[in-house]
């Protein structure tokens, strides 16, 4: 039996119930989160994507619905900064220990502050990346916040 990914190991250590969903990851997709939602048959508003950003030069993790776009102004505000930008993919991979398209807010090599899109807070269960491409985890929203140390904040563009 496989020992899992850093993300699933973090959930297991926290004694959080989760379900694994696998799908065929297709490299080069422009909307990976939407592709994942369609492949697993879940509502795209409940399938959240993990985006690594830098706020005033410091790493942060933004979790938003798969069809949404980030508002850098809102991201900066959520993390108490003045400016935000997307993190370079190679830097995100080094920081998290996971490949882009598979980054999870759980089990990152170097933990970054996490914020979840406030509009997603109405869901009882959400789907997040499981720490590798093609692997998703279904978890209760409260457990996702607790394990990631995340908070709710408006992050998405209107």
Rosetta constraint file for C-alpha pairs under 8 A:
AtomPair CA 3 CA 9 HARMONIC 7.61 0.50
AtomPair CA 4 CA 8 HARMONIC 5.91 0.50
AtomPair CA 4 CA 9 HARMONIC 6.23 0.50
AtomPair CA 5 CA 9 HARMONIC 6.02 0.50
AtomPair CA 5 CA 130 HARMONIC 7.17 0.50
AtomPair CA 5 CA 131 HARMONIC 5.70 0.50
AtomPair CA 5 CA 132 HARMONIC 7.10 0.50
AtomPair CA 6 CA 10 HARMONIC 6.11 0.50
AtomPair CA 6 CA 106 HARMONIC 7.31 0.50
AtomPair CA 6 CA 107 HARMONIC 4.70 0.50
AtomPair CA 6 CA 108 HARMONIC 6.99 0.50
AtomPair CA 6 CA 131 HARMONIC 6.40 0.50
AtomPair CA 7 CA 11 HARMONIC 6.43 0.50
AtomPair CA 7 CA 104 HARMONIC 6.36 0.50
AtomPair CA 7 CA 105 HARMONIC 7.56 0.50
AtomPair CA 7 CA 106 HARMONIC 4.60 0.50
AtomPair CA 7 CA 107 HARMONIC 4.33 0.50
AtomPair CA 7 CA 108 HARMONIC 7.22 0.50
AtomPair CA 7 CA 130 HARMONIC 5.65 0.50
AtomPair CA 7 CA 131 HARMONIC 5.09 0.50
AtomPair CA 8 CA 12 HARMONIC 6.10 0.50
AtomPair CA 8 CA 106 HARMONIC 7.65 0.50
AtomPair CA 8 CA 107 HARMONIC 7.58 0.50
AtomPair CA 8 CA 130 HARMONIC 6.29 0.50
AtomPair CA 8 CA 131 HARMONIC 7.27 0.50
AtomPair CA 8 CA 137 HARMONIC 7.99 0.50
AtomPair CA 9 CA 13 HARMONIC 6.05 0.50
AtomPair CA 9 CA 107 HARMONIC 7.18 0.50
AtomPair CA 10 CA 14 HARMONIC 6.23 0.50
AtomPair CA 10 CA 106 HARMONIC 6.18 0.50
AtomPair CA 10 CA 107 HARMONIC 5.24 0.50
AtomPair CA 10 CA 147 HARMONIC 7.54 0.50
AtomPair CA 11 CA 15 HARMONIC 6.31 0.50
AtomPair CA 11 CA 16 HARMONIC 5.37 0.50
AtomPair CA 11 CA 17 HARMONIC 7.59 0.50
AtomPair CA 11 CA 18 HARMONIC 7.59 0.50
AtomPair CA 11 CA 106 HARMONIC 7.29 0.50
AtomPair CA 11 CA 147 HARMONIC 6.88 0.50
AtomPair CA 12 CA 16 HARMONIC 5.94 0.50
AtomPair CA 12 CA 17 HARMONIC 7.66 0.50
AtomPair CA 14 CA 147 HARMONIC 6.76 0.50
AtomPair CA 16 CA 139 HARMONIC 7.94 0.50
AtomPair CA 16 CA 143 HARMONIC 6.60 0.50
AtomPair CA 17 CA 139 HARMONIC 6.76 0.50
AtomPair CA 17 CA 140 HARMONIC 7.99 0.50
AtomPair CA 18 CA 137 HARMONIC 6.21 0.50
AtomPair CA 18 CA 138 HARMONIC 5.46 0.50
AtomPair CA 18 CA 139 HARMONIC 4.89 0.50
AtomPair CA 18 CA 140 HARMONIC 7.76 0.50
AtomPair CA 19 CA 137 HARMONIC 5.49 0.50
AtomPair CA 19 CA 138 HARMONIC 4.99 0.50
AtomPair CA 19 CA 139 HARMONIC 6.84 0.50
AtomPair CA 20 CA 130 HARMONIC 7.68 0.50
AtomPair CA 20 CA 135 HARMONIC 6.94 0.50
AtomPair CA 20 CA 136 HARMONIC 5.83 0.50
AtomPair CA 20 CA 137 HARMONIC 4.73 0.50
AtomPair CA 20 CA 138 HARMONIC 6.44 0.50
AtomPair CA 21 CA 40 HARMONIC 7.01 0.50
AtomPair CA 21 CA 135 HARMONIC 5.91 0.50
AtomPair CA 21 CA 136 HARMONIC 5.03 0.50
AtomPair CA 21 CA 137 HARMONIC 6.09 0.50
AtomPair CA 21 CA 138 HARMONIC 7.49 0.50
AtomPair CA 22 CA 40 HARMONIC 7.48 0.50
AtomPair CA 22 CA 134 HARMONIC 5.49 0.50
AtomPair CA 22 CA 135 HARMONIC 4.64 0.50
AtomPair CA 22 CA 136 HARMONIC 6.16 0.50
AtomPair CA 23 CA 36 HARMONIC 7.06 0.50
AtomPair CA 23 CA 39 HARMONIC 6.10 0.50
AtomPair CA 23 CA 40 HARMONIC 6.54 0.50
AtomPair CA 23 CA 134 HARMONIC 4.97 0.50
AtomPair CA 23 CA 135 HARMONIC 6.58 0.50
AtomPair CA 24 CA 39 HARMONIC 7.65 0.50
AtomPair CA 24 CA 134 HARMONIC 5.67 0.50
AtomPair CA 25 CA 36 HARMONIC 7.58 0.50
AtomPair CA 25 CA 133 HARMONIC 6.06 0.50
AtomPair CA 25 CA 134 HARMONIC 4.69 0.50
AtomPair CA 29 CA 35 HARMONIC 7.61 0.50
AtomPair CA 31 CA 35 HARMONIC 6.26 0.50
AtomPair CA 31 CA 66 HARMONIC 7.78 0.50
AtomPair CA 31 CA 67 HARMONIC 7.72 0.50
AtomPair CA 32 CA 36 HARMONIC 6.13 0.50
AtomPair CA 32 CA 66 HARMONIC 7.90 0.50
AtomPair CA 32 CA 101 HARMONIC 6.80 0.50
AtomPair CA 33 CA 37 HARMONIC 6.19 0.50
AtomPair CA 33 CA 44 HARMONIC 7.64 0.50
AtomPair CA 33 CA 47 HARMONIC 7.05 0.50
AtomPair CA 33 CA 48 HARMONIC 7.10 0.50
AtomPair CA 33 CA 49 HARMONIC 5.87 0.50
AtomPair CA 33 CA 66 HARMONIC 4.55 0.50
AtomPair CA 33 CA 67 HARMONIC 7.05 0.50
AtomPair CA 34 CA 38 HARMONIC 6.21 0.50
AtomPair CA 34 CA 44 HARMONIC 6.16 0.50
AtomPair CA 34 CA 66 HARMONIC 5.52 0.50
AtomPair CA 34 CA 67 HARMONIC 6.10 0.50
AtomPair CA 35 CA 39 HARMONIC 6.08 0.50
AtomPair CA 36 CA 40 HARMONIC 6.16 0.50
AtomPair CA 36 CA 47 HARMONIC 7.94 0.50
AtomPair CA 36 CA 134 HARMONIC 7.70 0.50
AtomPair CA 37 CA 41 HARMONIC 5.83 0.50
AtomPair CA 37 CA 42 HARMONIC 5.10 0.50
AtomPair CA 37 CA 43 HARMONIC 6.39 0.50
AtomPair CA 37 CA 44 HARMONIC 5.35 0.50
AtomPair CA 37 CA 47 HARMONIC 5.98 0.50
AtomPair CA 37 CA 66 HARMONIC 7.71 0.50
AtomPair CA 38 CA 42 HARMONIC 6.49 0.50
AtomPair CA 38 CA 43 HARMONIC 7.90 0.50
AtomPair CA 38 CA 44 HARMONIC 7.65 0.50
AtomPair CA 42 CA 46 HARMONIC 7.06 0.50
AtomPair CA 42 CA 47 HARMONIC 6.83 0.50
AtomPair CA 43 CA 47 HARMONIC 6.58 0.50
AtomPair CA 44 CA 48 HARMONIC 7.52 0.50
AtomPair CA 44 CA 65 HARMONIC 6.50 0.50
AtomPair CA 44 CA 66 HARMONIC 5.64 0.50
AtomPair CA 44 CA 67 HARMONIC 6.29 0.50
AtomPair CA 45 CA 65 HARMONIC 4.96 0.50
AtomPair CA 45 CA 66 HARMONIC 6.52 0.50
AtomPair CA 45 CA 67 HARMONIC 7.02 0.50
AtomPair CA 45 CA 120 HARMONIC 7.09 0.50
AtomPair CA 46 CA 65 HARMONIC 6.36 0.50
AtomPair CA 46 CA 66 HARMONIC 7.90 0.50
AtomPair CA 46 CA 120 HARMONIC 6.98 0.50
AtomPair CA 46 CA 123 HARMONIC 6.86 0.50
AtomPair CA 46 CA 125 HARMONIC 7.55 0.50
AtomPair CA 46 CA 126 HARMONIC 5.06 0.50
AtomPair CA 46 CA 127 HARMONIC 6.12 0.50
AtomPair CA 47 CA 65 HARMONIC 5.86 0.50
AtomPair CA 47 CA 66 HARMONIC 5.75 0.50
AtomPair CA 47 CA 126 HARMONIC 6.08 0.50
AtomPair CA 47 CA 127 HARMONIC 4.60 0.50
AtomPair CA 47 CA 128 HARMONIC 6.10 0.50
AtomPair CA 48 CA 63 HARMONIC 6.15 0.50
AtomPair CA 48 CA 64 HARMONIC 5.19 0.50
AtomPair CA 48 CA 65 HARMONIC 4.27 0.50
AtomPair CA 48 CA 66 HARMONIC 5.04 0.50
AtomPair CA 48 CA 126 HARMONIC 7.14 0.50
AtomPair CA 48 CA 127 HARMONIC 6.03 0.50
AtomPair CA 48 CA 128 HARMONIC 5.32 0.50
AtomPair CA 48 CA 129 HARMONIC 7.75 0.50
AtomPair CA 49 CA 63 HARMONIC 5.57 0.50
AtomPair CA 49 CA 64 HARMONIC 5.55 0.50
AtomPair CA 49 CA 65 HARMONIC 6.07 0.50
AtomPair CA 49 CA 66 HARMONIC 5.22 0.50
AtomPair CA 49 CA 128 HARMONIC 6.46 0.50
AtomPair CA 49 CA 129 HARMONIC 7.01 0.50
AtomPair CA 50 CA 61 HARMONIC 6.75 0.50
AtomPair CA 50 CA 62 HARMONIC 5.87 0.50
AtomPair CA 50 CA 63 HARMONIC 4.62 0.50
AtomPair CA 50 CA 64 HARMONIC 6.82 0.50
AtomPair CA 50 CA 103 HARMONIC 6.25 0.50
AtomPair CA 50 CA 104 HARMONIC 6.00 0.50
AtomPair CA 50 CA 105 HARMONIC 6.51 0.50
AtomPair CA 50 CA 128 HARMONIC 7.64 0.50
AtomPair CA 50 CA 129 HARMONIC 7.41 0.50
AtomPair CA 51 CA 61 HARMONIC 5.82 0.50
AtomPair CA 51 CA 62 HARMONIC 5.15 0.50
AtomPair CA 51 CA 63 HARMONIC 6.24 0.50
AtomPair CA 51 CA 86 HARMONIC 7.67 0.50
AtomPair CA 51 CA 103 HARMONIC 7.82 0.50
AtomPair CA 52 CA 59 HARMONIC 7.03 0.50
AtomPair CA 52 CA 60 HARMONIC 5.96 0.50
AtomPair CA 52 CA 61 HARMONIC 4.71 0.50
AtomPair CA 52 CA 62 HARMONIC 6.28 0.50
AtomPair CA 52 CA 86 HARMONIC 6.42 0.50
AtomPair CA 52 CA 87 HARMONIC 5.58 0.50
AtomPair CA 52 CA 92 HARMONIC 6.18 0.50
AtomPair CA 53 CA 59 HARMONIC 5.88 0.50
AtomPair CA 53 CA 60 HARMONIC 5.28 0.50
AtomPair CA 53 CA 61 HARMONIC 6.04 0.50
AtomPair CA 53 CA 62 HARMONIC 7.07 0.50
AtomPair CA 53 CA 84 HARMONIC 6.75 0.50
AtomPair CA 53 CA 85 HARMONIC 5.65 0.50
AtomPair CA 53 CA 86 HARMONIC 4.37 0.50
AtomPair CA 53 CA 87 HARMONIC 4.56 0.50
AtomPair CA 54 CA 58 HARMONIC 5.01 0.50
AtomPair CA 54 CA 59 HARMONIC 4.56 0.50
AtomPair CA 54 CA 60 HARMONIC 5.77 0.50
AtomPair CA 54 CA 84 HARMONIC 5.49 0.50
AtomPair CA 54 CA 85 HARMONIC 5.44 0.50
AtomPair CA 54 CA 86 HARMONIC 6.20 0.50
AtomPair CA 54 CA 87 HARMONIC 5.68 0.50
AtomPair CA 55 CA 59 HARMONIC 6.46 0.50
AtomPair CA 55 CA 60 HARMONIC 6.70 0.50
AtomPair CA 55 CA 75 HARMONIC 7.66 0.50
AtomPair CA 55 CA 76 HARMONIC 5.68 0.50
AtomPair CA 55 CA 79 HARMONIC 7.05 0.50
AtomPair CA 55 CA 81 HARMONIC 5.88 0.50
AtomPair CA 55 CA 82 HARMONIC 7.32 0.50
AtomPair CA 55 CA 83 HARMONIC 5.72 0.50
AtomPair CA 55 CA 84 HARMONIC 4.31 0.50
AtomPair CA 55 CA 85 HARMONIC 6.71 0.50
AtomPair CA 56 CA 76 HARMONIC 7.82 0.50
AtomPair CA 56 CA 81 HARMONIC 5.89 0.50
AtomPair CA 56 CA 82 HARMONIC 6.39 0.50
AtomPair CA 56 CA 83 HARMONIC 5.56 0.50
AtomPair CA 56 CA 84 HARMONIC 6.26 0.50
AtomPair CA 57 CA 84 HARMONIC 7.86 0.50
AtomPair CA 59 CA 87 HARMONIC 7.70 0.50
AtomPair CA 59 CA 112 HARMONIC 5.88 0.50
AtomPair CA 59 CA 113 HARMONIC 7.57 0.50
AtomPair CA 60 CA 79 HARMONIC 7.76 0.50
AtomPair CA 60 CA 112 HARMONIC 5.01 0.50
AtomPair CA 60 CA 113 HARMONIC 5.09 0.50
AtomPair CA 60 CA 114 HARMONIC 6.14 0.50
AtomPair CA 61 CA 105 HARMONIC 6.94 0.50
AtomPair CA 61 CA 112 HARMONIC 6.16 0.50
AtomPair CA 61 CA 113 HARMONIC 6.01 0.50
AtomPair CA 61 CA 114 HARMONIC 4.64 0.50
AtomPair CA 61 CA 115 HARMONIC 6.43 0.50
AtomPair CA 62 CA 75 HARMONIC 7.51 0.50
AtomPair CA 62 CA 114 HARMONIC 5.93 0.50
AtomPair CA 62 CA 115 HARMONIC 5.19 0.50
AtomPair CA 62 CA 116 HARMONIC 6.08 0.50
AtomPair CA 62 CA 117 HARMONIC 7.60 0.50
AtomPair CA 62 CA 155 HARMONIC 7.47 0.50
AtomPair CA 63 CA 105 HARMONIC 7.73 0.50
AtomPair CA 63 CA 114 HARMONIC 7.43 0.50
AtomPair CA 63 CA 115 HARMONIC 6.17 0.50
AtomPair CA 63 CA 116 HARMONIC 4.63 0.50
AtomPair CA 63 CA 117 HARMONIC 6.10 0.50
AtomPair CA 64 CA 68 HARMONIC 6.52 0.50
AtomPair CA 64 CA 69 HARMONIC 7.81 0.50
AtomPair CA 64 CA 70 HARMONIC 7.69 0.50
AtomPair CA 64 CA 116 HARMONIC 6.09 0.50
AtomPair CA 64 CA 117 HARMONIC 5.01 0.50
AtomPair CA 64 CA 120 HARMONIC 7.42 0.50
AtomPair CA 64 CA 155 HARMONIC 7.26 0.50
AtomPair CA 64 CA 156 HARMONIC 6.86 0.50
AtomPair CA 65 CA 117 HARMONIC 7.41 0.50
AtomPair CA 65 CA 120 HARMONIC 6.96 0.50
AtomPair CA 68 CA 156 HARMONIC 6.17 0.50
AtomPair CA 68 CA 157 HARMONIC 7.26 0.50
AtomPair CA 69 CA 156 HARMONIC 5.50 0.50
AtomPair CA 69 CA 157 HARMONIC 5.66 0.50
AtomPair CA 70 CA 74 HARMONIC 7.88 0.50
AtomPair CA 70 CA 75 HARMONIC 7.34 0.50
AtomPair CA 70 CA 155 HARMONIC 5.84 0.50
AtomPair CA 70 CA 156 HARMONIC 4.44 0.50
AtomPair CA 70 CA 157 HARMONIC 5.39 0.50
AtomPair CA 71 CA 75 HARMONIC 6.18 0.50
AtomPair CA 71 CA 155 HARMONIC 5.82 0.50
AtomPair CA 71 CA 156 HARMONIC 5.20 0.50
AtomPair CA 71 CA 157 HARMONIC 4.53 0.50
AtomPair CA 72 CA 76 HARMONIC 6.07 0.50
AtomPair CA 72 CA 83 HARMONIC 7.16 0.50
AtomPair CA 72 CA 84 HARMONIC 5.32 0.50
AtomPair CA 72 CA 85 HARMONIC 6.42 0.50
AtomPair CA 72 CA 155 HARMONIC 7.70 0.50
AtomPair CA 73 CA 77 HARMONIC 6.31 0.50
AtomPair CA 73 CA 82 HARMONIC 7.90 0.50
AtomPair CA 73 CA 83 HARMONIC 6.71 0.50
AtomPair CA 73 CA 84 HARMONIC 6.90 0.50
AtomPair CA 74 CA 78 HARMONIC 6.01 0.50
AtomPair CA 74 CA 154 HARMONIC 6.39 0.50
AtomPair CA 74 CA 155 HARMONIC 5.13 0.50
AtomPair CA 74 CA 156 HARMONIC 7.35 0.50
AtomPair CA 74 CA 157 HARMONIC 8.00 0.50
AtomPair CA 75 CA 79 HARMONIC 6.42 0.50
AtomPair CA 75 CA 84 HARMONIC 6.47 0.50
AtomPair CA 75 CA 154 HARMONIC 7.74 0.50
AtomPair CA 75 CA 155 HARMONIC 5.32 0.50
AtomPair CA 76 CA 80 HARMONIC 6.13 0.50
AtomPair CA 76 CA 81 HARMONIC 4.72 0.50
AtomPair CA 76 CA 82 HARMONIC 5.59 0.50
AtomPair CA 76 CA 83 HARMONIC 5.18 0.50
AtomPair CA 76 CA 84 HARMONIC 5.09 0.50
AtomPair CA 77 CA 81 HARMONIC 5.65 0.50
AtomPair CA 77 CA 82 HARMONIC 6.85 0.50
AtomPair CA 78 CA 115 HARMONIC 7.35 0.50
AtomPair CA 78 CA 153 HARMONIC 5.96 0.50
AtomPair CA 78 CA 154 HARMONIC 7.27 0.50
AtomPair CA 78 CA 155 HARMONIC 7.32 0.50
AtomPair CA 79 CA 113 HARMONIC 7.93 0.50
AtomPair CA 79 CA 115 HARMONIC 7.95 0.50
AtomPair CA 87 CA 91 HARMONIC 6.72 0.50
AtomPair CA 87 CA 92 HARMONIC 6.17 0.50
AtomPair CA 88 CA 92 HARMONIC 6.21 0.50
AtomPair CA 89 CA 93 HARMONIC 6.20 0.50
AtomPair CA 89 CA 100 HARMONIC 6.48 0.50
AtomPair CA 90 CA 94 HARMONIC 6.32 0.50
AtomPair CA 91 CA 95 HARMONIC 6.07 0.50
AtomPair CA 92 CA 96 HARMONIC 6.01 0.50
AtomPair CA 92 CA 98 HARMONIC 7.99 0.50
AtomPair CA 92 CA 100 HARMONIC 7.41 0.50
AtomPair CA 93 CA 97 HARMONIC 5.39 0.50
AtomPair CA 93 CA 98 HARMONIC 5.23 0.50
AtomPair CA 93 CA 99 HARMONIC 5.31 0.50
AtomPair CA 93 CA 100 HARMONIC 6.39 0.50
AtomPair CA 93 CA 103 HARMONIC 7.90 0.50
AtomPair CA 94 CA 98 HARMONIC 7.51 0.50
AtomPair CA 95 CA 108 HARMONIC 7.37 0.50
AtomPair CA 95 CA 109 HARMONIC 6.19 0.50
AtomPair CA 95 CA 110 HARMONIC 5.60 0.50
AtomPair CA 96 CA 103 HARMONIC 7.15 0.50
AtomPair CA 96 CA 107 HARMONIC 7.87 0.50
AtomPair CA 96 CA 108 HARMONIC 4.38 0.50
AtomPair CA 96 CA 109 HARMONIC 4.74 0.50
AtomPair CA 96 CA 110 HARMONIC 5.90 0.50
AtomPair CA 96 CA 111 HARMONIC 7.49 0.50
AtomPair CA 97 CA 108 HARMONIC 6.30 0.50
AtomPair CA 97 CA 109 HARMONIC 5.36 0.50
AtomPair CA 98 CA 102 HARMONIC 6.27 0.50
AtomPair CA 98 CA 103 HARMONIC 5.34 0.50
AtomPair CA 98 CA 104 HARMONIC 7.80 0.50
AtomPair CA 98 CA 108 HARMONIC 7.53 0.50
AtomPair CA 98 CA 131 HARMONIC 6.26 0.50
AtomPair CA 98 CA 132 HARMONIC 6.60 0.50
AtomPair CA 99 CA 103 HARMONIC 6.07 0.50
AtomPair CA 99 CA 132 HARMONIC 6.72 0.50
AtomPair CA 99 CA 133 HARMONIC 7.32 0.50
AtomPair CA 100 CA 133 HARMONIC 7.87 0.50
AtomPair CA 101 CA 132 HARMONIC 7.42 0.50
AtomPair CA 101 CA 133 HARMONIC 5.58 0.50
AtomPair CA 102 CA 129 HARMONIC 5.87 0.50
AtomPair CA 102 CA 130 HARMONIC 6.95 0.50
AtomPair CA 102 CA 131 HARMONIC 5.15 0.50
AtomPair CA 102 CA 132 HARMONIC 4.12 0.50
AtomPair CA 102 CA 133 HARMONIC 4.22 0.50
AtomPair CA 102 CA 134 HARMONIC 7.21 0.50
AtomPair CA 102 CA 135 HARMONIC 7.50 0.50
AtomPair CA 103 CA 129 HARMONIC 6.28 0.50
AtomPair CA 103 CA 130 HARMONIC 7.54 0.50
AtomPair CA 103 CA 131 HARMONIC 5.32 0.50
AtomPair CA 103 CA 132 HARMONIC 6.64 0.50
AtomPair CA 103 CA 133 HARMONIC 7.99 0.50
AtomPair CA 104 CA 108 HARMONIC 7.20 0.50
AtomPair CA 104 CA 128 HARMONIC 6.78 0.50
AtomPair CA 104 CA 129 HARMONIC 4.99 0.50
AtomPair CA 104 CA 130 HARMONIC 5.90 0.50
AtomPair CA 104 CA 131 HARMONIC 5.05 0.50
AtomPair CA 105 CA 114 HARMONIC 7.09 0.50
AtomPair CA 105 CA 129 HARMONIC 7.98 0.50
AtomPair CA 105 CA 148 HARMONIC 5.92 0.50
AtomPair CA 106 CA 131 HARMONIC 7.67 0.50
AtomPair CA 106 CA 147 HARMONIC 6.85 0.50
AtomPair CA 106 CA 148 HARMONIC 5.54 0.50
AtomPair CA 107 CA 111 HARMONIC 7.70 0.50
AtomPair CA 107 CA 131 HARMONIC 7.82 0.50
AtomPair CA 108 CA 112 HARMONIC 7.86 0.50
AtomPair CA 113 CA 149 HARMONIC 7.31 0.50
AtomPair CA 113 CA 150 HARMONIC 6.89 0.50
AtomPair CA 114 CA 148 HARMONIC 6.68 0.50
AtomPair CA 114 CA 149 HARMONIC 6.57 0.50
AtomPair CA 114 CA 150 HARMONIC 4.51 0.50
AtomPair CA 114 CA 151 HARMONIC 6.62 0.50
AtomPair CA 115 CA 150 HARMONIC 5.07 0.50
AtomPair CA 115 CA 151 HARMONIC 4.86 0.50
AtomPair CA 115 CA 152 HARMONIC 5.63 0.50
AtomPair CA 115 CA 153 HARMONIC 6.17 0.50
AtomPair CA 116 CA 120 HARMONIC 7.41 0.50
AtomPair CA 116 CA 150 HARMONIC 6.57 0.50
AtomPair CA 116 CA 151 HARMONIC 5.99 0.50
AtomPair CA 116 CA 152 HARMONIC 4.87 0.50
AtomPair CA 116 CA 153 HARMONIC 6.10 0.50
AtomPair CA 116 CA 154 HARMONIC 7.89 0.50
AtomPair CA 116 CA 155 HARMONIC 7.52 0.50
AtomPair CA 117 CA 121 HARMONIC 7.33 0.50
AtomPair CA 117 CA 152 HARMONIC 5.90 0.50
AtomPair CA 117 CA 153 HARMONIC 5.43 0.50
AtomPair CA 117 CA 154 HARMONIC 5.30 0.50
AtomPair CA 117 CA 155 HARMONIC 5.26 0.50
AtomPair CA 117 CA 156 HARMONIC 6.59 0.50
AtomPair CA 118 CA 152 HARMONIC 4.87 0.50
AtomPair CA 118 CA 153 HARMONIC 4.80 0.50
AtomPair CA 118 CA 154 HARMONIC 5.05 0.50
AtomPair CA 118 CA 155 HARMONIC 7.35 0.50
AtomPair CA 119 CA 154 HARMONIC 7.16 0.50
AtomPair CA 121 CA 141 HARMONIC 7.32 0.50
AtomPair CA 121 CA 152 HARMONIC 7.31 0.50
AtomPair CA 123 CA 141 HARMONIC 6.82 0.50
AtomPair CA 124 CA 140 HARMONIC 5.83 0.50
AtomPair CA 124 CA 141 HARMONIC 5.75 0.50
AtomPair CA 125 CA 138 HARMONIC 6.60 0.50
AtomPair CA 125 CA 139 HARMONIC 5.47 0.50
AtomPair CA 125 CA 140 HARMONIC 4.27 0.50
AtomPair CA 125 CA 141 HARMONIC 5.33 0.50
AtomPair CA 126 CA 138 HARMONIC 5.65 0.50
AtomPair CA 126 CA 139 HARMONIC 5.67 0.50
AtomPair CA 126 CA 140 HARMONIC 6.26 0.50
AtomPair CA 126 CA 141 HARMONIC 5.98 0.50
AtomPair CA 127 CA 136 HARMONIC 6.38 0.50
AtomPair CA 127 CA 137 HARMONIC 5.48 0.50
AtomPair CA 127 CA 138 HARMONIC 4.46 0.50
AtomPair CA 127 CA 139 HARMONIC 6.44 0.50
AtomPair CA 128 CA 136 HARMONIC 5.53 0.50
AtomPair CA 128 CA 137 HARMONIC 5.40 0.50
AtomPair CA 128 CA 138 HARMONIC 6.63 0.50
AtomPair CA 128 CA 139 HARMONIC 7.89 0.50
AtomPair CA 129 CA 133 HARMONIC 7.76 0.50
AtomPair CA 129 CA 135 HARMONIC 6.18 0.50
AtomPair CA 129 CA 136 HARMONIC 4.43 0.50
AtomPair CA 129 CA 137 HARMONIC 6.08 0.50
AtomPair CA 130 CA 135 HARMONIC 5.11 0.50
AtomPair CA 130 CA 136 HARMONIC 4.51 0.50
AtomPair CA 130 CA 137 HARMONIC 5.18 0.50
AtomPair CA 131 CA 135 HARMONIC 6.96 0.50
AtomPair CA 131 CA 136 HARMONIC 7.80 0.50
AtomPair CA 139 CA 143 HARMONIC 6.75 0.50
AtomPair CA 139 CA 144 HARMONIC 6.46 0.50
AtomPair CA 140 CA 144 HARMONIC 6.31 0.50
AtomPair CA 141 CA 145 HARMONIC 6.32 0.50
AtomPair CA 142 CA 146 HARMONIC 6.20 0.50
AtomPair CA 143 CA 147 HARMONIC 6.01 0.50
AtomPair CA 144 CA 148 HARMONIC 6.02 0.50
AtomPair CA 144 CA 150 HARMONIC 7.72 0.50
AtomPair CA 145 CA 149 HARMONIC 5.63 0.50
AtomPair CA 145 CA 150 HARMONIC 4.74 0.50
AtomPair CA 145 CA 151 HARMONIC 6.49 0.50
AtomPair CA 146 CA 150 HARMONIC 6.72 0.50
